[in-house]
Amino acid sequence: MKNIAIFASGTGSNAQKIIEHFEDSSLAKVSLVVSNKPQAKVLDKAQGFGVPTQVINRQSFYQSNEVVGLLKQHQIDLIVLAGFLWLVPQNLIEAFPQQVINIHPALLPKYGGKGMYGMKVHQAVVANKETKTGITIHYVNEHYDEGKAIFQKSCPVAPEDTPEMVSKKVQLLEHEHFPKVVEELAKNLQI
């Protein structure tokens, strides 16, 4: 059984879909949800499924091996960033090589980088009159949104679409594909 940790900073809709996806799985389970925000709704959602949670602070994340130790303690095999807004430090990437993934609400390399998340991405897509957008699931490296892409899926952007409408289209793609891609990666982990 593979153990998955989800890192999230917000409401946790993707985290919930992944937890639900693995509820009856013999392959993997979500064993830990980590957030940098004590009031994040994702923590309540995880606890509702009986998944242990942990709130971290900048000091424990960036200036110690505390988070790496926490992940090792929970025997984590795969780390899934689902709306987690902090840059992952080098020590965590080195401790879990090719085992940290992220989902981005655009077709990278477009609309990635520091500060490009959530509605900011969708606003940029609409402002630039893009005809399509989508999701990118990628490995995490030491730079925002620059790790190797694992999976991309696109959806059309109509001229009359608002950023909110684009957000709904992209979220449908996230909820449909993210759990399946996580499952494929868990299957293929060589640990």
The 8 nearest C-alpha neighbors of each residue, nearest first, counted from 0:
[[1, 27, 26, 25, 2, 28, 24, 185],
 [2, 0, 27, 76, 26, 28, 3, 185],
 [1, 3, 75, 76, 28, 30, 27, 29],
 [2, 4, 29, 77, 30, 75, 78, 28],
 [5, 3, 31, 78, 32, 29, 30, 79],
 [4, 6, 79, 32, 80, 78, 33, 7],
 [5, 7, 33, 80, 34, 83, 32, 81],
 [8, 6, 83, 82, 81, 34, 9, 80],
 [7, 9, 83, 34, 82, 36, 35, 39],
 [10, 8, 39, 11, 7, 41, 40, 82],
 [9, 11, 40, 41, 12, 39, 8, 7],
 [10, 12, 41, 14, 13, 9, 15, 40],
 [11, 13, 15, 14, 10, 16, 41, 174],
 [14, 12, 16, 15, 11, 174, 81, 17],
 [13, 15, 11, 17, 12, 16, 18, 81],
 [14, 16, 18, 12, 13, 17, 11, 19],
 [15, 17, 13, 19, 14, 18, 20, 174],
 [16, 18, 178, 20, 14, 19, 15, 13],
 [19, 17, 15, 20, 21, 16, 29, 14],
 [20, 18, 22, 16, 17, 21, 15, 23],
 [19, 21, 17, 18, 22, 16, 178, 23],
 [20, 22, 24, 28, 18, 19, 23, 27],
 [23, 21, 19, 24, 20, 18, 28, 29],
 [24, 22, 21, 25, 20, 19, 28, 27],
 [25, 23, 21, 26, 22, 27, 28, 20],
 [24, 26, 27, 0, 23, 28, 21, 1],
 [25, 27, 0, 24, 1, 186, 28, 185],
 [28, 26, 1, 0, 2, 25, 24, 21],
 [27, 29, 21, 2, 30, 3, 1, 22],
 [28, 30, 3, 18, 31, 4, 2, 50],
 [29, 31, 2, 3, 28, 4, 50, 51],
 [32, 30, 4, 51, 52, 29, 50, 5],
 [31, 33, 52, 5, 4, 6, 51, 53],
 [34, 32, 6, 53, 52, 54, 5, 7],
 [35, 33, 54, 7, 8, 36, 6, 55],
 [34, 36, 55, 54, 56, 8, 37, 33],
 [35, 37, 39, 34, 38, 8, 54, 55],
 [36, 38, 39, 54, 35, 34, 42, 55],
 [37, 39, 36, 40, 42, 41, 9, 43],
 [40, 38, 9, 36, 41, 37, 42, 8],
 [39, 41, 10, 42, 43, 9, 38, 44],
 [40, 42, 11, 10, 44, 39, 43, 9],
 [43, 41, 45, 40, 44, 39, 46, 52],
 [44, 42, 46, 40, 45, 41, 47, 39],
 [43, 45, 41, 47, 42, 46, 40, 48],
 [46, 44, 50, 42, 48, 47, 43, 41],
 [45, 47, 49, 43, 48, 50, 44, 42],
 [48, 46, 44, 45, 49, 43, 50, 42],
 [49, 47, 46, 45, 50, 44, 18, 19],
 [48, 50, 46, 47, 45, 51, 44, 52],
 [49, 51, 45, 46, 48, 31, 30, 52],
 [52, 50, 31, 32, 49, 46, 30, 53],
 [53, 51, 32, 31, 33, 42, 50, 54],
 [52, 54, 33, 55, 32, 34, 51, 31],
 [55, 53, 34, 35, 33, 37, 36, 52],
 [54, 56, 35, 34, 53, 59, 60, 57],
 [55, 57, 58, 59, 35, 60, 54, 36],
 [58, 56, 60, 59, 61, 55, 62, 35],
 [57, 59, 62, 60, 61, 56, 63, 55],
 [60, 58, 63, 56, 65, 57, 62, 61],
 [61, 59, 57, 58, 66, 62, 56, 63],
 [60, 62, 58, 57, 59, 63, 88, 64],
 [63, 61, 58, 59, 60, 64, 57, 65],
 [62, 64, 59, 65, 61, 60, 58, 66],
 [63, 65, 67, 66, 68, 59, 62, 60],
 [64, 66, 68, 63, 67, 59, 69, 60],
 [67, 65, 69, 68, 64, 60, 70, 59],
 [66, 68, 70, 64, 69, 65, 91, 71],
 [69, 67, 71, 65, 66, 70, 72, 64],
 [68, 70, 66, 72, 67, 71, 65, 73],
 [69, 71, 67, 73, 72, 75, 68, 74],
 [72, 70, 74, 68, 73, 69, 75, 67],
 [71, 73, 69, 70, 74, 68, 75, 67],
 [72, 74, 70, 71, 75, 69, 30, 31],
 [75, 73, 71, 72, 70, 76, 2, 1],
 [76, 74, 2, 70, 73, 3, 77, 71],
 [75, 77, 2, 1, 3, 74, 98, 78],
 [76, 78, 3, 98, 75, 99, 4, 79],
 [79, 77, 99, 4, 3, 5, 98, 100],
 [80, 78, 5, 100, 101, 99, 4, 81],
 [79, 81, 101, 6, 83, 5, 100, 82],
 [82, 80, 7, 83, 6, 13, 79, 102],
 [81, 83, 7, 8, 80, 84, 9, 102],
 [84, 82, 7, 8, 80, 81, 6, 85],
 [83, 85, 82, 8, 86, 7, 116, 114],
 [86, 84, 83, 87, 35, 8, 88, 143],
 [85, 87, 88, 143, 84, 142, 141, 83],
 [86, 88, 85, 141, 89, 91, 92, 140],
 [89, 87, 90, 91, 61, 86, 141, 92],
 [88, 90, 92, 91, 93, 141, 87, 140],
 [91, 89, 93, 92, 88, 94, 64, 67],
 [90, 92, 94, 93, 89, 88, 67, 95],
 [93, 91, 89, 95, 94, 90, 96, 88],
 [92, 94, 90, 96, 91, 95, 89, 97],
 [93, 95, 91, 92, 90, 96, 67, 89],
 [96, 94, 98, 92, 93, 91, 97, 99],
 [95, 97, 98, 93, 92, 94, 99, 91],
 [98, 96, 99, 95, 138, 139, 100, 92],
 [97, 99, 77, 95, 96, 78, 100, 76],
 [100, 98, 78, 139, 97, 138, 79, 77],
 [101, 99, 138, 79, 139, 137, 80, 78],
 [102, 100, 80, 137, 136, 79, 139, 81],
 [101, 103, 136, 135, 81, 137, 80, 104],
 [102, 104, 135, 105, 134, 136, 101, 116],
 [105, 103, 134, 133, 169, 135, 102, 117],
 [106, 104, 134, 133, 132, 103, 107, 135],
 [105, 107, 133, 135, 134, 109, 132, 108],
 [108, 106, 109, 105, 135, 111, 110, 144],
 [107, 109, 111, 106, 110, 145, 144, 105],
 [110, 108, 107, 111, 106, 105, 124, 112],
 [111, 109, 120, 105, 115, 108, 107, 112],
 [112, 110, 115, 144, 109, 108, 107, 113],
 [111, 113, 143, 115, 144, 114, 110, 142],
 [112, 114, 115, 143, 111, 116, 144, 86],
 [113, 115, 116, 112, 119, 111, 84, 120],
 [116, 114, 111, 113, 112, 120, 119, 110],
 [115, 117, 120, 119, 114, 118, 104, 103],
 [118, 116, 119, 120, 104, 121, 115, 166],
 [117, 119, 121, 120, 122, 116, 162, 166],
 [120, 118, 122, 117, 121, 116, 115, 123],
 [119, 121, 123, 118, 122, 116, 115, 117],
 [120, 122, 162, 124, 118, 123, 119, 165],
 [121, 123, 162, 119, 125, 120, 124, 126],
 [124, 122, 126, 120, 121, 125, 127, 119],
 [123, 125, 121, 127, 122, 129, 126, 120],
 [126, 124, 128, 122, 127, 123, 162, 129],
 [127, 125, 123, 128, 124, 122, 129, 121],
 [126, 128, 124, 125, 129, 123, 122, 130],
 [129, 127, 125, 126, 124, 130, 158, 156],
 [128, 130, 131, 127, 124, 125, 156, 132],
 [131, 129, 156, 155, 128, 157, 132, 158],
 [132, 130, 155, 156, 129, 154, 153, 133],
 [131, 133, 153, 105, 154, 106, 155, 156],
 [134, 132, 153, 105, 154, 106, 152, 169],
 [133, 135, 104, 105, 152, 151, 106, 103],
 [134, 136, 151, 103, 106, 102, 150, 137],
 [135, 137, 102, 150, 149, 101, 148, 103],
 [138, 136, 148, 149, 101, 147, 100, 146],
 [137, 139, 100, 146, 147, 99, 101, 148],
 [140, 138, 146, 100, 99, 101, 137, 141],
 [139, 141, 146, 142, 138, 92, 145, 143],
 [140, 142, 89, 87, 88, 143, 139, 86],
 [143, 141, 140, 145, 144, 86, 146, 139],
 [142, 144, 112, 145, 113, 86, 141, 111],
 [145, 143, 111, 112, 146, 142, 139, 103],
 [146, 144, 143, 142, 147, 140, 139, 108],
 [147, 145, 138, 139, 140, 137, 144, 148],
 [146, 148, 138, 137, 149, 145, 139, 140],
 [149, 147, 137, 150, 136, 146, 138, 135],
 [148, 150, 137, 136, 147, 138, 151, 135],
 [151, 149, 136, 135, 148, 137, 152, 180],
 [150, 152, 135, 134, 136, 153, 106, 149],
 [151, 153, 133, 134, 150, 135, 154, 172],
 [154, 152, 133, 132, 131, 134, 151, 155],
 [153, 155, 133, 131, 132, 156, 152, 168],
 [156, 154, 131, 130, 157, 132, 153, 133],
 [155, 157, 130, 131, 160, 129, 158, 132],
 [156, 158, 160, 159, 155, 130, 131, 129],
 [159, 157, 160, 156, 128, 130, 125, 129],
 [158, 160, 157, 161, 156, 125, 164, 128],
 [161, 159, 157, 158, 164, 156, 165, 162],
 [160, 162, 164, 163, 165, 159, 125, 122],
 [161, 163, 121, 165, 122, 164, 166, 125],
 [164, 162, 166, 161, 165, 167, 118, 121],
 [165, 163, 161, 167, 166, 162, 160, 168],
 [166, 164, 162, 168, 163, 167, 169, 121],
 [165, 167, 163, 169, 164, 168, 170, 162],
 [166, 168, 170, 164, 165, 169, 171, 163],
 [169, 167, 165, 171, 166, 170, 164, 172],
 [168, 170, 172, 166, 171, 167, 133, 165],
 [169, 171, 173, 167, 172, 168, 166, 174],
 [170, 172, 174, 168, 169, 173, 175, 167],
 [173, 171, 169, 175, 170, 174, 176, 168],
 [174, 172, 170, 177, 171, 176, 175, 169],
 [173, 175, 171, 172, 176, 177, 13, 170],
 [176, 174, 172, 173, 171, 177, 178, 179],
 [175, 177, 179, 173, 178, 174, 172, 180],
 [176, 178, 180, 173, 179, 174, 181, 175],
 [179, 177, 17, 181, 180, 176, 182, 20],
 [180, 178, 182, 176, 181, 177, 183, 175],
 [179, 181, 183, 177, 182, 178, 176, 184],
 [182, 180, 178, 184, 179, 183, 185, 177],
 [181, 183, 179, 185, 180, 184, 178, 186],
 [184, 182, 180, 186, 185, 181, 179, 187],
 [183, 185, 187, 181, 186, 182, 188, 180],
 [184, 186, 182, 188, 183, 187, 181, 1],
 [187, 185, 183, 184, 188, 182, 26, 27],
 [186, 188, 184, 185, 189, 183, 182, 190],
 [189, 187, 185, 186, 190, 184, 76, 98],
 [190, 188, 187, 186, 185, 76, 184, 98],
 [189, 188, 76, 187, 1, 98, 185, 77]]
